Amino acid sequence: MSDLKKASRRKMSFGATVKAVLWGFFGVRKKKDYESDAAGLNPIHVVIAGVIGAIIFIVILITIVKLVVAS
């Protein structure tokens, strides 16, 4: 069985994945928590949460710019 198939069967919840991705966007993570996440997160969930997080971040930035420029 390939490593990707094994990794995609990991059991951590999507909520835990979102939390880890948000900490990643912020750039602060304890080594113990990082190692725990690396061992248990489903990589497919990480990609999905990362894309959703990036889209939300871009929408927030565009909204802030529009509000500032409109003033």
ZIRAUR-V76140 format. One record per residue. N is the residue number from 0. RES is the residue in three letters. PHI is phi in radians with two decimals (999 if undefined). Layout:
# ZIRAUR-V76140
N;RES;PHI + N;RES;PHI
This chain:
# ZIRAUR-V76140
0;MET;999 + 1;SER;-1.29 + 2;ASP;-1.11 + 3;LEU;-1.14 + 4;LYS;-1.13 + 5;LYS;-1.12 + 6;ALA;-1.15 + 7;SER;-1.28 + 8;ARG;-1.70 + 9;ARG;-1.14 + 10;LYS;-1.76 + 11;MET;-1.11 + 12;SER;-1.28 + 13;PHE;-1.15 + 14;GLY;-1.08 + 15;ALA;-1.14 + 16;THR;-1.15 + 17;VAL;-1.06 + 18;LYS;-1.05 + 19;ALA;-1.13 + 20;VAL;-1.18 + 21;LEU;-1.09 + 22;TRP;-1.10 + 23;GLY;-1.14 + 24;PHE;-1.10 + 25;PHE;-1.27 + 26;GLY;1.58 + 27;VAL;-2.19 + 28;ARG;-2.73 + 29;LYS;-1.26 + 30;LYS;-1.05 + 31;LYS;-1.08 + 32;ASP;-1.16 + 33;TYR;-1.07 + 34;GLU;-1.10 + 35;SER;-1.11 + 36;ASP;-1.13 + 37;ALA;-1.08 + 38;ALA;-1.43 + 39;GLY;-2.07 + 40;LEU;-1.36 + 41;ASN;-1.43 + 42;PRO;-1.08 + 43;ILE;-1.16 + 44;HIS;-1.13 + 45;VAL;-1.09 + 46;VAL;-1.12 + 47;ILE;-1.09 + 48;ALA;-1.13 + 49;GLY;-1.13 + 50;VAL;-1.14 + 51;ILE;-1.08 + 52;GLY;-1.07 + 53;ALA;-1.14 + 54;ILE;-1.10 + 55;ILE;-1.08 + 56;PHE;-1.06 + 57;ILE;-1.12 + 58;VAL;-1.09 + 59;ILE;-1.11 + 60;LEU;-1.09 + 61;ILE;-1.10 + 62;THR;-1.10 + 63;ILE;-1.09 + 64;VAL;-1.09 + 65;LYS;-1.10 + 66;LEU;-1.15 + 67;VAL;-1.21 + 68;VAL;-1.20 + 69;ALA;-1.23 + 70;SER;-1.25
